[in-house]
């Protein structure tokens, strides 16, 4: 796993910093650790607009680094990791 150093290697998402490798930090640069959902996908819990939200990690990385996921489309990763 690569840990990117410096804020330039992360992009902001509602007060969180997301790296291209899926590492997520809060505004104090404390790492947010993912958990497995019932289907085995990694998720993280974040606060957006003062409400807790659980987000699939692969979707979050895509949205931050590529852009919004079009309606009716899915985001998946071929190597299953």
Secondary structure by P-SEA (a helix, b strand, c coil): cccccccccccccccbbbccccbbbcccccbbbbbbcccbbbbbbbbcccbbbbbcaaaaaaaaccccccccbbbbbcccc
